[in-house]
Amino acid sequence: MRGSKTMTVRELQDKIIKLKKETNTAILAHCYQAREICEIADFVGDSYKLSVDAKNIAEENILFCGVHFMAETAKMLSPQKRVFLSNRHAGCPMAEQMDREMISAVREMEPDRTVVAYINTTAALKTVCDVCVTSSSALRIVRALDTDKILFIPDCNLGDYIKRQCPEKDIKLLQGGCPTHARITPKEVLAAKEEHPDALFLVHPECTPKVVELADYVGSTTGIMDYAKKSDKKEFIIGTENSIVEHLQYDCPGKKFYPVSRDLVCHNMKLTTLPDIYNTLVSIGGGDGDAFEILMDDELIAQARKCIDEMIRLGG
């Protein structure tokens, strides 16, 4: 936006809406993005919904507002399209916790285990996994597998939740997870419940088991939002990224929503701004902008995509 005059949020949103049409670009935004970004997106949702959306997009360009592994997934599902990440520095600490070599070594020691990978993993790691899952599809997919011996990576908190729901399965976990969700403590939950005694506590399964045990509802980001919207209750404590509190306040103005902790913020998700999106679209259109394109070779896409296709097949 070099040399441009000061713009309001609404003016910048209007420019983005115009540019995405001119450049034949679809904007995908994870629901942890800020409200002003979700408002200009063509598709908004959690990791699973956006994976399905990415496979069916008609536009020739995809601009992802989220973190790196999500844009990689979009590229794998639409390899013929150009895929861009709105902020090149938006990564995911959980996705970097385990690598291909580590999991390959575990597979050699226990070759009879099916490797179930949370979608929050790199493309390279996905090449040695059997099926991907998201928080909204994990339980359904694990139950649908025709094997009882499973290695669930990398989130041991989500894995523990699935393990408790599937006692018939032999699920091995490794130490890993989301540092943002793991930050919530039972003490914070109990304090929030004391402050808001009429509120239900809705929690994401990436939180620790002791926090999950205090929940009135456990589910994915989309699951939490749907539950709050459909419930006849009027107050809710939200145990996932704090942007969901804001979205629900907009979507359900007759209800009250409280963050369980002021620290429940994904700083990588918060890196993306409207100017990032605008500058990417300017660059896609051939102007003096700044774009970060996801580039992957055909072999990596083919190997890594297998477990994503299996996720969509089993989770649909």
C-alpha positions as YAML, in Angstrom:
chain: A
units: angstrom
residues:
- id: 1
  name: MET
  ca: [0.00, 0.00, 0.00]
- id: 2
  name: ARG
  ca: [2.92, 2.30, -0.76]
- id: 3
  name: GLY
  ca: [1.98, 5.91, -1.35]
- id: 4
  name: SER
  ca: [-1.67, 5.32, -0.53]
- id: 5
  name: LYS
  ca: [-3.71, 7.66, 1.58]
- id: 6
  name: THR
  ca: [-5.03, 6.50, 4.94]
- id: 7
  name: MET
  ca: [-7.90, 4.03, 4.58]
- id: 8
  name: THR
  ca: [-10.58, 2.81, 6.95]
- id: 9
  name: VAL
  ca: [-11.21, -0.90, 7.53]
- id: 10
  name: ARG
  ca: [-14.35, -0.71, 5.38]
- id: 11
  name: GLU
  ca: [-12.53, 1.03, 2.51]
- id: 12
  name: LEU
  ca: [-9.77, -1.59, 2.56]
- id: 13
  name: GLN
  ca: [-12.32, -4.41, 2.68]
- id: 14
  name: ASP
  ca: [-14.04, -2.95, -0.39]
- id: 15
  name: LYS
  ca: [-10.73, -2.79, -2.27]
- id: 16
  name: ILE
  ca: [-10.01, -6.42, -1.36]
- id: 17
  name: ILE
  ca: [-13.45, -7.56, -2.53]
- id: 18
  name: LYS
  ca: [-12.87, -5.78, -5.85]
- id: 19
  name: LEU
  ca: [-9.35, -7.17, -6.27]
- id: 20
  name: LYS
  ca: [-10.24, -10.77, -5.53]
- id: 21
  name: LYS
  ca: [-12.79, -10.67, -8.34]
- id: 22
  name: GLU
  ca: [-10.35, -9.02, -10.76]
- id: 23
  name: THR
  ca: [-7.63, -11.60, -9.99]
- id: 24
  name: ASN
  ca: [-9.98, -14.61, -9.92]
- id: 25
  name: THR
  ca: [-8.94, -15.39, -6.34]
- id: 26
  name: ALA
  ca: [-10.85, -17.22, -3.60]
- id: 27
  name: ILE
  ca: [-10.04, -16.22, -0.03]
- id: 28
  name: LEU
  ca: [-10.10, -18.94, 2.63]
- id: 29
  name: ALA
  ca: [-9.97, -17.84, 6.27]
- id: 30
  name: HIS
  ca: [-9.61, -20.00, 9.34]
- id: 31
  name: CYS
  ca: [-12.12, -19.01, 12.00]
- id: 32
  name: TYR
  ca: [-9.28, -17.95, 14.33]
- id: 33
  name: GLN
  ca: [-8.76, -14.98, 12.03]
- id: 34
  name: ALA
  ca: [-9.99, -11.53, 13.04]
- id: 35
  name: ARG
  ca: [-13.57, -10.55, 12.28]
- id: 36
  name: GLU
  ca: [-12.66, -8.02, 9.59]
- id: 37
  name: ILE
  ca: [-10.81, -10.79, 7.70]
- id: 38
  name: CYS
  ca: [-13.60, -13.34, 7.99]
- id: 39
  name: GLU
  ca: [-16.02, -10.77, 6.58]
- id: 40
  name: ILE
  ca: [-14.18, -10.56, 3.23]
- id: 41
  name: ALA
  ca: [-13.46, -14.31, 2.92]
- id: 42
  name: ASP
  ca: [-15.29, -16.60, 0.51]
- id: 43
  name: PHE
  ca: [-14.96, -19.55, 2.87]
- id: 44
  name: VAL
  ca: [-14.58, -19.49, 6.67]
- id: 45
  name: GLY
  ca: [-14.24, -22.52, 8.88]
- id: 46
  name: ASP
  ca: [-12.04, -24.92, 10.81]
- id: 47
  name: SER
  ca: [-9.30, -27.04, 9.26]
- id: 48
  name: TYR
  ca: [-11.61, -29.82, 8.08]
- id: 49
  name: LYS
  ca: [-14.19, -27.56, 6.44]
- id: 50
  name: LEU
  ca: [-11.50, -25.55, 4.67]
- id: 51
  name: SER
  ca: [-9.84, -28.75, 3.41]
- id: 52
  name: VAL
  ca: [-13.10, -29.79, 1.76]
- id: 53
  name: ASP
  ca: [-13.69, -26.24, 0.46]
- id: 54
  name: ALA
  ca: [-10.19, -26.05, -1.06]
- id: 55
  name: LYS
  ca: [-10.85, -29.17, -3.14]
- id: 56
  name: ASN
  ca: [-13.90, -27.64, -4.82]
- id: 57
  name: ILE
  ca: [-12.86, -24.05, -5.53]
- id: 58
  name: ALA
  ca: [-13.51, -22.76, -9.05]
- id: 59
  name: GLU
  ca: [-11.16, -19.76, -8.97]
- id: 60
  name: GLU
  ca: [-7.64, -20.15, -10.34]
- id: 61
  name: ASN
  ca: [-5.98, -18.62, -7.27]
- id: 62
  name: ILE
  ca: [-6.39, -19.41, -3.57]
- id: 63
  name: LEU
  ca: [-5.36, -16.96, -0.86]
- id: 64
  name: PHE
  ca: [-5.20, -18.59, 2.56]
- id: 65
  name: CYS
  ca: [-5.61, -16.57, 5.73]
- id: 66
  name: GLY
  ca: [-4.29, -18.93, 8.34]
- id: 67
  name: VAL
  ca: [-0.99, -20.72, 8.92]
- id: 68
  name: HIS
  ca: [1.49, -22.48, 6.67]
- id: 69
  name: PHE
  ca: [0.33, -26.10, 6.95]
- id: 70
  name: MET
  ca: [-3.21, -25.03, 5.99]
- id: 71
  name: ALA
  ca: [-2.00, -23.38, 2.80]
- id: 72
  name: GLU
  ca: [0.07, -26.50, 2.07]
- id: 73
  name: THR
  ca: [-3.09, -28.58, 2.41]
- id: 74
  name: ALA
  ca: [-4.93, -26.31, -0.01]
- id: 75
  name: LYS
  ca: [-2.08, -26.68, -2.52]
- id: 76
  name: MET
  ca: [-2.11, -30.46, -2.20]
- id: 77
  name: LEU
  ca: [-5.84, -30.59, -2.82]
- id: 78
  name: SER
  ca: [-5.71, -28.14, -5.72]
- id: 79
  name: PRO
  ca: [-2.23, -28.62, -7.24]
- id: 80
  name: GLN
  ca: [-3.25, -27.01, -10.52]
- id: 81
  name: LYS
  ca: [-4.00, -23.72, -8.78]
- id: 82
  name: ARG
  ca: [-1.69, -21.04, -7.41]
- id: 83
  name: VAL
  ca: [-1.96, -20.96, -3.62]
- id: 84
  name: PHE
  ca: [-0.77, -18.06, -1.49]
- id: 85
  name: LEU
  ca: [-0.37, -17.58, 2.26]
- id: 86
  name: SER
  ca: [-1.31, -14.06, 3.31]
- id: 87
  name: ASN
  ca: [1.55, -13.77, 5.83]
- id: 88
  name: ARG
  ca: [4.69, -15.77, 5.12]
- id: 89
  name: HIS
  ca: [5.69, -15.89, 8.80]
- id: 90
  name: ALA
  ca: [2.45, -17.50, 10.02]
- id: 91
  name: GLY
  ca: [3.54, -20.96, 11.11]
- id: 92
  name: CYS
  ca: [2.24, -23.50, 13.62]
- id: 93
  name: PRO
  ca: [4.45, -24.66, 16.53]
- id: 94
  name: MET
  ca: [2.61, -27.98, 16.76]
- id: 95
  name: ALA
  ca: [3.18, -28.71, 13.07]
- id: 96
  name: GLU
  ca: [6.94, -28.42, 13.61]
- id: 97
  name: GLN
  ca: [7.17, -30.65, 16.70]
- id: 98
  name: MET
  ca: [7.66, -33.94, 14.87]
- id: 99
  name: ASP
  ca: [9.37, -34.74, 11.59]
- id: 100
  name: ARG
  ca: [9.36, -37.48, 8.99]
- id: 101
  name: GLU
  ca: [12.50, -39.17, 10.33]
- id: 102
  name: MET
  ca: [11.15, -39.39, 13.88]
- id: 103
  name: ILE
  ca: [7.85, -40.98, 12.87]
- id: 104
  name: SER
  ca: [9.53, -43.28, 10.36]
- id: 105
  name: ALA
  ca: [11.69, -44.61, 13.20]
- id: 106
  name: VAL
  ca: [8.61, -45.26, 15.36]
- id: 107
  name: ARG
  ca: [6.94, -47.03, 12.43]
- id: 108
  name: GLU
  ca: [9.93, -49.33, 12.05]
- id: 109
  name: MET
  ca: [9.67, -50.32, 15.71]
- id: 110
  name: GLU
  ca: [5.89, -50.83, 15.55]
- id: 111
  name: PRO
  ca: [5.01, -51.53, 11.89]
- id: 112
  name: ASP
  ca: [1.55, -52.84, 12.75]
- id: 113
  name: ARG
  ca: [0.30, -49.43, 13.93]
- id: 114
  name: THR
  ca: [-1.72, -47.18, 11.62]
- id: 115
  name: VAL
  ca: [-0.35, -43.63, 11.82]
- id: 116
  name: VAL
  ca: [-3.11, -41.08, 12.34]
- id: 117
  name: ALA
  ca: [-1.81, -37.55, 11.90]
- id: 118
  name: TYR
  ca: [-3.57, -34.43, 13.07]
- id: 119
  name: ILE
  ca: [-3.76, -32.10, 10.09]
- id: 120
  name: ASN
  ca: [-1.51, -29.69, 12.02]
- id: 121
  name: THR
  ca: [1.58, -31.35, 10.52]
- id: 122
  name: THR
  ca: [3.96, -30.52, 7.69]
- id: 123
  name: ALA
  ca: [3.55, -31.94, 4.20]
- id: 124
  name: ALA
  ca: [6.82, -33.85, 4.63]
- id: 125
  name: LEU
  ca: [5.53, -35.59, 7.76]
- id: 126
  name: LYS
  ca: [2.23, -36.43, 6.08]
- id: 127
  name: THR
  ca: [4.12, -38.56, 3.53]
- id: 128
  name: VAL
  ca: [4.74, -41.24, 6.20]
- id: 129
  name: CYS
  ca: [1.24, -41.14, 7.72]
- id: 130
  name: ASP
  ca: [-1.80, -43.22, 6.80]
- id: 131
  name: VAL
  ca: [-4.66, -40.82, 7.43]
- id: 132
  name: CYS
  ca: [-5.11, -37.23, 8.55]
- id: 133
  name: VAL
  ca: [-7.73, -36.02, 11.00]
- id: 134
  name: THR
  ca: [-8.98, -32.69, 12.29]
- id: 135
  name: SER
  ca: [-10.49, -32.06, 15.70]
- id: 136
  name: SER
  ca: [-13.96, -32.25, 14.15]
- id: 137
  name: SER
  ca: [-13.35, -35.53, 12.30]
- id: 138
  name: ALA
  ca: [-10.83, -37.37, 14.52]
- id: 139
  name: LEU
  ca: [-13.28, -39.42, 16.56]
- id: 140
  name: ARG
  ca: [-15.33, -40.45, 13.52]
- id: 141
  name: ILE
  ca: [-12.25, -41.43, 11.53]
- id: 142
  name: VAL
  ca: [-10.51, -43.36, 14.32]
- id: 143
  name: ARG
  ca: [-13.69, -45.35, 14.92]
- id: 144
  name: ALA
  ca: [-13.98, -46.06, 11.19]
- id: 145
  name: LEU
  ca: [-10.46, -47.49, 10.86]
- id: 146
  name: ASP
  ca: [-10.35, -51.25, 10.34]
- id: 147
  name: THR
  ca: [-7.42, -51.57, 12.74]
- id: 148
  name: ASP
  ca: [-7.20, -51.38, 16.52]
- id: 149
  name: LYS
  ca: [-3.52, -50.43, 16.76]
- id: 150
  name: ILE
  ca: [-2.96, -46.72, 16.17]
- id: 151
  name: LEU
  ca: [-0.18, -44.17, 16.57]
- id: 152
  name: PHE
  ca: [-1.82, -40.75, 17.02]
- id: 153
  name: ILE
  ca: [0.39, -37.70, 16.37]
- id: 154
  name: PRO
  ca: [1.33, -35.02, 17.28]
- id: 155
  name: ASP
  ca: [-1.25, -33.71, 19.80]
- id: 156
  name: CYS
  ca: [-1.30, -35.93, 22.88]
- id: 157
  name: ASN
  ca: [-4.19, -33.93, 24.40]
- id: 158
  name: LEU
  ca: [-6.50, -34.46, 21.43]
- id: 159
  name: GLY
  ca: [-5.14, -38.01, 21.27]
- id: 160
  name: ASP
  ca: [-5.98, -38.58, 24.94]
- id: 161
  name: TYR
  ca: [-9.54, -37.36, 24.35]
- id: 162
  name: ILE
  ca: [-9.95, -39.74, 21.40]
- id: 163
  name: LYS
  ca: [-8.39, -42.59, 23.38]
- id: 164
  name: ARG
  ca: [-10.93, -42.14, 26.19]
- id: 165
  name: GLN
  ca: [-13.78, -42.21, 23.68]
- id: 166
  name: CYS
  ca: [-12.42, -45.33, 21.96]
- id: 167
  name: PRO
  ca: [-11.40, -47.77, 24.71]
- id: 168
  name: GLU
  ca: [-11.61, -50.61, 22.19]
- id: 169
  name: LYS
  ca: [-8.61, -49.16, 20.32]
- id: 170
  name: ASP
  ca: [-4.92, -49.47, 21.28]
- id: 171
  name: ILE
  ca: [-3.82, -45.86, 20.78]
- id: 172
  name: LYS
  ca: [-0.19, -44.90, 21.31]
- id: 173
  name: LEU
  ca: [0.55, -41.20, 21.96]
- id: 174
  name: LEU
  ca: [3.72, -39.15, 21.76]
- id: 175
  name: GLN
  ca: [4.45, -35.92, 23.59]
- id: 176
  name: GLY
  ca: [3.27, -32.95, 21.50]
- id: 177
  name: GLY
  ca: [0.44, -30.51, 21.17]
- id: 178
  name: CYS
  ca: [-0.84, -26.98, 20.79]
- id: 179
  name: PRO
  ca: [1.01, -24.62, 23.16]
- id: 180
  name: THR
  ca: [-1.87, -22.14, 23.02]
- id: 181
  name: HIS
  ca: [-4.59, -24.55, 24.15]
- id: 182
  name: ALA
  ca: [-2.24, -26.31, 26.59]
- id: 183
  name: ARG
  ca: [-1.76, -22.96, 28.33]
- id: 184
  name: ILE
  ca: [-5.20, -23.08, 29.98]
- id: 185
  name: THR
  ca: [-5.13, -24.35, 33.57]
- id: 186
  name: PRO
  ca: [-7.91, -25.90, 35.67]
- id: 187
  name: LYS
  ca: [-7.42, -22.98, 38.10]
- id: 188
  name: GLU
  ca: [-8.35, -20.51, 35.34]
- id: 189
  name: VAL
  ca: [-11.40, -22.57, 34.39]
- id: 190
  name: LEU
  ca: [-12.64, -22.74, 37.97]
- id: 191
  name: ALA
  ca: [-12.11, -19.00, 38.40]
- id: 192
  name: ALA
  ca: [-14.12, -18.30, 35.23]
- id: 193
  name: LYS
  ca: [-16.89, -20.63, 36.40]
- id: 194
  name: GLU
  ca: [-17.01, -18.85, 39.76]
- id: 195
  name: GLU
  ca: [-17.23, -15.46, 38.05]
- id: 196
  name: HIS
  ca: [-19.92, -16.68, 35.62]
- id: 197
  name: PRO
  ca: [-21.88, -19.37, 37.51]
- id: 198
  name: ASP
  ca: [-24.66, -19.56, 34.91]
- id: 199
  name: ALA
  ca: [-22.29, -20.08, 31.97]
- id: 200
  name: LEU
  ca: [-21.56, -23.39, 30.24]
- id: 201
  name: PHE
  ca: [-17.90, -24.20, 29.63]
- id: 202
  name: LEU
  ca: [-17.24, -25.19, 26.00]
- id: 203
  name: VAL
  ca: [-13.75, -26.54, 25.39]
- id: 204
  name: HIS
  ca: [-11.49, -27.67, 22.55]
- id: 205
  name: PRO
  ca: [-9.94, -31.16, 22.96]
- id: 206
  name: GLU
  ca: [-6.46, -29.72, 22.37]
- id: 207
  name: CYS
  ca: [-6.67, -28.55, 25.99]
- id: 208
  name: THR
  ca: [-5.17, -30.74, 28.71]
- id: 209
  name: PRO
  ca: [-7.23, -33.66, 30.06]
- id: 210
  name: LYS
  ca: [-7.76, -31.96, 33.44]
- id: 211
  name: VAL
  ca: [-9.27, -28.94, 31.67]
- id: 212
  name: VAL
  ca: [-11.38, -31.09, 29.36]
- id: 213
  name: GLU
  ca: [-12.82, -32.92, 32.38]
- id: 214
  name: LEU
  ca: [-14.34, -29.60, 33.56]
- id: 215
  name: ALA
  ca: [-16.23, -29.01, 30.30]
- id: 216
  name: ASP
  ca: [-19.95, -29.02, 29.65]
- id: 217
  name: TYR
  ca: [-19.20, -29.60, 25.97]
- id: 218
  name: VAL
  ca: [-16.05, -30.78, 24.16]
- id: 219
  name: GLY
  ca: [-15.64, -30.21, 20.44]
- id: 220
  name: SER
  ca: [-13.86, -28.63, 17.52]
- id: 221
  name: THR
  ca: [-13.91, -24.90, 16.91]
- id: 222
  name: THR
  ca: [-16.88, -25.28, 14.58]
- id: 223
  name: GLY
  ca: [-18.53, -27.64, 17.04]
- id: 224
  name: ILE
  ca: [-18.17, -25.10, 19.85]
- id: 225
  name: MET
  ca: [-19.67, -22.35, 17.71]
- id: 226
  name: ASP
  ca: [-22.58, -24.50, 16.53]
- id: 227
  name: TYR
  ca: [-23.31, -25.66, 20.09]
- id: 228
  name: ALA
  ca: [-23.40, -22.09, 21.42]
- id: 229
  name: LYS
  ca: [-25.64, -20.90, 18.59]
- id: 230
  name: LYS
  ca: [-28.15, -23.74, 18.97]
- id: 231
  name: SER
  ca: [-28.21, -23.91, 22.77]
- id: 232
  name: ASP
  ca: [-31.08, -22.36, 24.69]
- id: 233
  name: LYS
  ca: [-28.55, -21.25, 27.33]
- id: 234
  name: LYS
  ca: [-27.52, -17.60, 27.35]
- id: 235
  name: GLU
  ca: [-23.97, -17.57, 28.78]
- id: 236
  name: PHE
  ca: [-20.84, -19.45, 27.74]
- id: 237
  name: ILE
  ca: [-17.18, -19.64, 28.73]
- id: 238
  name: ILE
  ca: [-15.18, -20.37, 25.58]
- id: 239
  name: GLY
  ca: [-12.20, -22.70, 25.91]
- id: 240
  name: THR
  ca: [-10.55, -22.11, 22.56]
- id: 241
  name: GLU
  ca: [-8.80, -19.25, 20.74]
- id: 242
  name: ASN
  ca: [-10.23, -15.93, 21.90]
- id: 243
  name: SER
  ca: [-11.27, -14.82, 18.41]
- id: 244
  name: ILE
  ca: [-14.15, -17.30, 18.74]
- id: 245
  name: VAL
  ca: [-15.50, -15.23, 21.63]
- id: 246
  name: GLU
  ca: [-15.63, -12.21, 19.32]
- id: 247
  name: HIS
  ca: [-17.25, -14.11, 16.43]
- id: 248
  name: LEU
  ca: [-19.94, -15.50, 18.71]
- id: 249
  name: GLN
  ca: [-20.62, -12.06, 20.14]
- id: 250
  name: TYR
  ca: [-21.38, -10.87, 16.60]
- id: 251
  name: ASP
  ca: [-23.33, -14.00, 15.62]
- id: 252
  name: CYS
  ca: [-25.41, -14.24, 18.83]
- id: 253
  name: PRO
  ca: [-25.91, -10.70, 20.17]
- id: 254
  name: GLY
  ca: [-28.59, -11.93, 22.58]
- id: 255
  name: LYS
  ca: [-26.10, -14.18, 24.40]
- id: 256
  name: LYS
  ca: [-22.98, -13.56, 26.50]
- id: 257
  name: PHE
  ca: [-19.56, -15.08, 25.81]
- id: 258
  name: TYR
  ca: [-16.49, -15.00, 28.04]
- id: 259
  name: PRO
  ca: [-12.86, -16.00, 27.37]
- id: 260
  name: VAL
  ca: [-11.57, -18.58, 29.81]
- id: 261
  name: SER
  ca: [-8.19, -16.85, 29.73]
- id: 262
  name: ARG
  ca: [-6.83, -13.64, 28.24]
- id: 263
  name: ASP
  ca: [-3.75, -15.64, 27.20]
- id: 264
  name: LEU
  ca: [-5.64, -17.99, 24.89]
- id: 265
  name: VAL
  ca: [-4.34, -16.29, 21.75]
- id: 266
  name: CYS
  ca: [-2.68, -17.89, 18.73]
- id: 267
  name: HIS
  ca: [-0.07, -15.31, 17.82]
- id: 268
  name: ASN
  ca: [0.61, -16.94, 14.46]
- id: 269
  name: MET
  ca: [-3.03, -16.60, 13.44]
- id: 270
  name: LYS
  ca: [-2.97, -12.99, 14.54]
- id: 271
  name: LEU
  ca: [-0.07, -12.14, 12.19]
- id: 272
  name: THR
  ca: [-2.40, -11.84, 9.19]
- id: 273
  name: THR
  ca: [-3.82, -8.36, 8.55]
- id: 274
  name: LEU
  ca: [-6.09, -6.82, 5.94]
- id: 275
  name: PRO
  ca: [-3.09, -5.00, 4.39]
- id: 276
  name: ASP
  ca: [-1.35, -8.40, 4.02]
- id: 277
  name: ILE
  ca: [-4.33, -9.65, 2.04]
- id: 278
  name: TYR
  ca: [-4.54, -6.47, -0.03]
- id: 279
  name: ASN
  ca: [-0.83, -6.51, -0.91]
- id: 280
  name: THR
  ca: [-0.99, -10.19, -1.88]
- id: 281
  name: LEU
  ca: [-3.90, -9.53, -4.23]
- id: 282
  name: VAL
  ca: [-2.11, -6.53, -5.75]
- id: 283
  name: SER
  ca: [0.90, -8.78, -6.43]
- id: 284
  name: ILE
  ca: [-1.27, -11.55, -7.92]
- id: 285
  name: GLY
  ca: [-2.68, -8.93, -10.25]
- id: 286
  name: GLY
  ca: [0.82, -7.94, -11.40]
- id: 287
  name: GLY
  ca: [1.19, -4.85, -9.25]
- id: 288
  name: ASP
  ca: [3.79, -3.76, -6.72]
- id: 289
  name: GLY
  ca: [2.54, -5.89, -3.85]
- id: 290
  name: ASP
  ca: [4.00, -8.73, -1.85]
- id: 291
  name: ALA
  ca: [2.91, -12.35, -2.27]
- id: 292
  name: PHE
  ca: [4.11, -15.59, -0.69]
- id: 293
  name: GLU
  ca: [3.23, -18.50, -2.96]
- id: 294
  name: ILE
  ca: [3.19, -22.11, -1.75]
- id: 295
  name: LEU
  ca: [5.43, -24.14, -4.07]
- id: 296
  name: MET
  ca: [5.58, -27.92, -3.82]
- id: 297
  name: ASP
  ca: [6.92, -30.51, -6.24]
- id: 298
  name: ASP
  ca: [4.58, -33.10, -7.73]
- id: 299
  name: GLU
  ca: [6.14, -36.04, -5.88]
- id: 300
  name: LEU
  ca: [5.69, -34.42, -2.45]
- id: 301
  name: ILE
  ca: [2.10, -33.49, -3.28]
- id: 302
  name: ALA
  ca: [1.30, -37.02, -4.44]
- id: 303
  name: GLN
  ca: [2.81, -38.68, -1.35]
- id: 304
  name: ALA
  ca: [1.43, -36.23, 1.22]
- id: 305
  name: ARG
  ca: [-2.04, -36.01, -0.30]
- id: 306
  name: LYS
  ca: [-2.86, -39.68, 0.22]
- id: 307
  name: CYS
  ca: [-3.57, -39.28, 3.92]
- id: 308
  name: ILE
  ca: [-5.65, -36.12, 3.28]
- id: 309
  name: ASP
  ca: [-7.75, -37.86, 0.64]
- id: 310
  name: GLU
  ca: [-8.26, -40.70, 3.13]
- id: 311
  name: MET
  ca: [-9.38, -38.14, 5.74]
- id: 312
  name: ILE
  ca: [-11.98, -36.73, 3.37]
- id: 313
  name: ARG
  ca: [-13.13, -40.23, 2.39]
- id: 314
  name: LEU
  ca: [-13.57, -41.43, 5.97]
- id: 315
  name: GLY
  ca: [-14.69, -38.12, 7.45]
- id: 316
  name: GLY
  ca: [-17.31, -37.17, 4.90]
...
